[in-house]
Structure formats: structure tokens, C-alpha cells
């Protein structure tokens, strides 16, 4: 017989329905039931789950088993655990962070290689740029131009970490312009991994990035989607070559700086691989 457990505070929803656990791997079934309640709308973002005591009674398990299930849901980004008198387990409004955390874990254990990371980024960016060109508002364009200004300013001040963040934020803004939360979450996850990768390989000059940004903006404002995609791909492919070249040259002495980038053709054609180092830092 099913038992009904009311949601405590948070967003309103129908009472969650939890069943006593009979499985040997009880914590997995607890997590599965909570996911089901969320998918069926009886739990919503911001909902507070019942107390540990109430939940352990409903599921018929010990508090240790219950806590193991809650920790697994927290690691997956579906709930947040808050301590204190007003604390408890809440359905997370920031579950997209789980994707970024998962990608970072894969990167740190070596399951995602730099070549795969930079390649996936180029593929995603192509889709995002096409949608951004179609949906850009005057406010979006103003935000992108301000981002370019702030990145240039950080570079002039020698604040390379800040410049790197500004440059990556440019791509986060483009992702938001698609209006698609899936693209935003996935792109943010990829960029978080890329930020960790850039931090690992260190600071470097990037004289071609800012001019490329300004060419890109002209195409974006003109709604010239093909030219905007070609410019972005040319820039990202050059970054990719330089990232991978720097890895290859680790431990082999100083890396020769690259020659200035030529103006990209509208087709975004391939260029000779530069020998030097440069990044979005």
C-alpha cells in the first residue's frame, strides 16, 4: 500500500508518493522514486523534501541508507542539502551544474582528451552561432560588444586570468542568445572544462582573438550567418591548433610565437598549422 508524504514548503505540487523499499540496493531505489516524483510533477524545483525521519519511515530504511541516497542525488545535481534550522533537502534549481561536474570529472580522469574537448566545442559553436544570428537583439549585441571591450581592457592591464574569463563569457552569451536551455547547459559545461584546460597550460598571448571578434560582430549585426560561422570556426580552429601544439611542445623548450593571423576567407578554409602558442588567454 502506498504512503503519501506531503512536501514541506517550497513550490506547490501534488503530494509525493513514496513506497517502502524491498530492494537489497535500497539507496538506488530511493533515488529512482524521487526522480519519478520529480518527473511526474509531484516534486518541483524549490520543493523541500520531508525530514530524514519521515522519509526513512516512509521508505522503511535506516537513516544511513537514506543519507546515501540523498548524497547520490546531490552529486547528480538534483537536490541540494542545506544545514541548519531551516535546512533540509531541496529540489535544486541549478541541476545543470551536474553536467559541468560530470564533464570535469571525465576530463580529470583522462576520459576527455584535449583534442576531443576542442573539437566538440567547435561543433557546438557552429550550431550556436547560427541560432544567435537569427535571434540576436540590440541588447544582445550591446552585451557582446561590451564583453569585447572588457576583455581588451583586461589584456592591456596584464590581467590575463580576467581576460580569459571574459573571452569565455563571450561564448556563454552566444549560447544564451539561442534561447535553448539545453544548449546553454551543455555549452557552459564544455566551457568549464575548457577553462580548467587553459589554466593547466598557462597564460599566453592571443593577438588574433580580438580582431576576429570584431569581424564576427560585423557579420552578426548584418545577419550574415555563413560569414559569422566561418569567422568563428576559423578562430576556434586556430585556437585548437595552438592548444594542441603547446601540449606537444611541453618539455621541449620555449615555444615560438605564431605569426599574425591572416584575414579569414568567407568559407573558413583551412590554414597552415602555426608553430607557436596562443590561446583565449
GUPA-643160 format. One record per residue (C-alpha): residue in three letters; x, y negated, z negated. Coordinates in steps of 0.5 Angstrom, whole numbers, plus 500, padded with zeros to 3 digits. Layout:
! GUPA-643160
residu, x, y, z
ALA, X, Y, Z
...
This chain:
! GUPA-643160
residu, x, y, z
UNK, 500, 500, 500
UNK, 503, 493, 502
UNK, 504, 488, 497
UNK, 503, 481, 498
UNK, 509, 476, 496
UNK, 507, 468, 496
UNK, 512, 463, 499
UNK, 515, 459, 494
UNK, 515, 451, 496
UNK, 518, 449, 503
UNK, 514, 449, 509
UNK, 507, 452, 509
UNK, 506, 459, 512
UNK, 502, 466, 511
UNK, 504, 470, 505
UNK, 510, 474, 507
UNK, 508, 482, 506
UNK, 514, 486, 503
UNK, 513, 493, 502
UNK, 517, 498, 497
UNK, 524, 501, 500
UNK, 525, 508, 501
UNK, 531, 508, 505
UNK, 538, 510, 503
UNK, 541, 504, 506
UNK, 536, 499, 503
UNK, 539, 493, 504
UNK, 539, 493, 511
UNK, 531, 495, 511
UNK, 530, 489, 506
UNK, 534, 484, 511
UNK, 529, 487, 517
UNK, 523, 486, 513
UNK, 525, 479, 512
UNK, 527, 478, 519
UNK, 520, 481, 521
UNK, 516, 476, 517
UNK, 520, 470, 520
UNK, 519, 472, 527
UNK, 511, 473, 525
UNK, 511, 466, 522
UNK, 509, 468, 515
UNK, 516, 465, 513
UNK, 518, 459, 517
UNK, 524, 454, 517
UNK, 525, 451, 510
UNK, 521, 456, 506
UNK, 523, 458, 499
UNK, 523, 466, 498
UNK, 520, 469, 492
UNK, 525, 469, 486
UNK, 530, 475, 485
UNK, 526, 478, 480
UNK, 520, 478, 484
UNK, 523, 480, 490
UNK, 526, 486, 487
UNK, 520, 488, 484
UNK, 516, 488, 491
UNK, 522, 492, 495
UNK, 523, 497, 489
UNK, 530, 496, 489
UNK, 535, 493, 484
UNK, 538, 486, 484
UNK, 544, 488, 486
UNK, 541, 491, 492
UNK, 537, 485, 494
UNK, 543, 481, 493
UNK, 547, 485, 498
UNK, 541, 484, 503
UNK, 541, 476, 502
UNK, 548, 476, 503
UNK, 548, 479, 509
UNK, 542, 474, 511
UNK, 546, 468, 509
UNK, 552, 471, 513
UNK, 548, 471, 519
UNK, 545, 464, 518
UNK, 538, 466, 517
UNK, 538, 464, 510
UNK, 542, 459, 505
UNK, 543, 461, 498
UNK, 542, 455, 493
UNK, 544, 455, 486
UNK, 541, 451, 480
UNK, 534, 450, 477
UNK, 531, 448, 484
UNK, 535, 453, 487
UNK, 534, 460, 491
UNK, 534, 463, 498
UNK, 531, 459, 503
UNK, 530, 460, 511
UNK, 536, 456, 514
UNK, 534, 450, 519
UNK, 541, 451, 521
UNK, 542, 458, 523
UNK, 545, 456, 530
UNK, 551, 456, 526
UNK, 551, 463, 526
UNK, 553, 464, 533
UNK, 559, 459, 532
UNK, 561, 463, 526
UNK, 561, 470, 530
UNK, 565, 467, 536
UNK, 570, 464, 531
UNK, 571, 471, 527
UNK, 572, 474, 534
UNK, 577, 469, 536
UNK, 581, 470, 530
UNK, 581, 478, 530
UNK, 583, 477, 538
UNK, 577, 480, 541
UNK, 576, 473, 545
UNK, 583, 471, 548
UNK, 584, 464, 551
UNK, 583, 466, 558
UNK, 576, 468, 556
UNK, 575, 462, 552
UNK, 577, 457, 557
UNK, 573, 461, 563
UNK, 567, 461, 559
UNK, 567, 454, 558
UNK, 568, 452, 565
UNK, 562, 457, 567
UNK, 557, 454, 561
UNK, 559, 447, 563
UNK, 557, 447, 570
UNK, 550, 449, 568
UNK, 550, 444, 563
UNK, 553, 438, 568
UNK, 547, 440, 573
UNK, 542, 439, 568
UNK, 545, 433, 565
UNK, 545, 429, 572
UNK, 538, 431, 572
UNK, 535, 429, 565
UNK, 540, 423, 564
UNK, 537, 417, 560
UNK, 540, 410, 560
UNK, 541, 411, 552
UNK, 545, 418, 554
UNK, 549, 414, 559
UNK, 551, 409, 554
UNK, 553, 414, 549
UNK, 557, 418, 554
UNK, 561, 411, 555
UNK, 562, 409, 548
UNK, 565, 416, 547
UNK, 570, 415, 552
UNK, 572, 408, 549
UNK, 572, 411, 542
UNK, 577, 417, 545
UNK, 581, 412, 549
UNK, 582, 408, 542
UNK, 584, 413, 538
UNK, 589, 415, 543
UNK, 592, 408, 543
UNK, 592, 408, 536
UNK, 596, 415, 536
UNK, 590, 419, 532
UNK, 591, 425, 536
UNK, 586, 429, 532
UNK, 581, 424, 532
UNK, 582, 423, 540
UNK, 581, 431, 540
UNK, 574, 431, 537
UNK, 572, 425, 541
UNK, 574, 429, 547
UNK, 570, 435, 545
UNK, 564, 431, 543
UNK, 563, 428, 550
UNK, 561, 436, 552
UNK, 557, 436, 546
UNK, 553, 430, 548
UNK, 552, 433, 555
UNK, 549, 439, 552
UNK, 544, 436, 548
UNK, 542, 432, 554
UNK, 540, 439, 557
UNK, 534, 439, 552
UNK, 535, 446, 551
UNK, 537, 448, 544
UNK, 540, 455, 547
UNK, 545, 451, 551
UNK, 546, 446, 545
UNK, 548, 452, 540
UNK, 552, 456, 545
UNK, 556, 450, 547
UNK, 557, 448, 540
UNK, 560, 455, 538
UNK, 564, 455, 544
UNK, 567, 448, 543
UNK, 568, 450, 535
UNK, 572, 456, 538
UNK, 576, 451, 543
UNK, 577, 446, 537
UNK, 581, 452, 533
UNK, 585, 454, 539
UNK, 587, 447, 541
UNK, 589, 446, 533
UNK, 593, 452, 534
UNK, 597, 450, 540
UNK, 598, 443, 537
UNK, 598, 436, 540
UNK, 600, 434, 547
UNK, 599, 428, 552
UNK, 593, 428, 557
UNK, 593, 422, 562
UNK, 589, 425, 567
UNK, 582, 426, 562
UNK, 580, 419, 561
UNK, 581, 417, 569
UNK, 577, 424, 570
UNK, 571, 422, 565
UNK, 570, 415, 569
UNK, 570, 418, 575
UNK, 565, 423, 572
UNK, 561, 418, 570
UNK, 560, 414, 576
UNK, 557, 421, 579
UNK, 553, 422, 573
UNK, 550, 415, 574
UNK, 549, 416, 581
UNK, 545, 423, 580
UNK, 551, 426, 585
UNK, 550, 433, 582
UNK, 555, 436, 586
UNK, 560, 431, 585
UNK, 559, 431, 578
UNK, 560, 438, 577
UNK, 566, 438, 582
UNK, 570, 433, 578
UNK, 568, 437, 571
UNK, 571, 443, 574
UNK, 577, 440, 577
UNK, 578, 437, 570
UNK, 577, 443, 566
UNK, 581, 448, 570
UNK, 587, 443, 570
UNK, 586, 444, 562
UNK, 585, 451, 563
UNK, 592, 452, 567
UNK, 595, 448, 562
UNK, 593, 451, 556
UNK, 595, 458, 558
UNK, 602, 455, 561
UNK, 603, 453, 554
UNK, 602, 459, 551
UNK, 606, 463, 556
UNK, 612, 458, 554
UNK, 611, 459, 547
UNK, 618, 460, 544
UNK, 622, 459, 551
UNK, 624, 452, 549
UNK, 621, 445, 551
UNK, 615, 445, 556
UNK, 616, 440, 562
UNK, 610, 435, 562
UNK, 606, 435, 568
UNK, 605, 431, 574
UNK, 600, 426, 574
UNK, 593, 429, 577
UNK, 591, 427, 584
UNK, 584, 425, 585
UNK, 580, 431, 586
UNK, 576, 433, 592
UNK, 569, 433, 592
UNK, 569, 440, 593
UNK, 573, 441, 586
UNK, 578, 445, 590
UNK, 584, 449, 587
UNK, 591, 445, 586
UNK, 598, 448, 585
UNK, 599, 450, 577
UNK, 602, 445, 573
UNK, 608, 447, 569
UNK, 607, 442, 563
UNK, 603, 442, 557
UNK, 597, 437, 557
UNK, 590, 438, 553
UNK, 584, 435, 551
UNK, 588, 432, 545
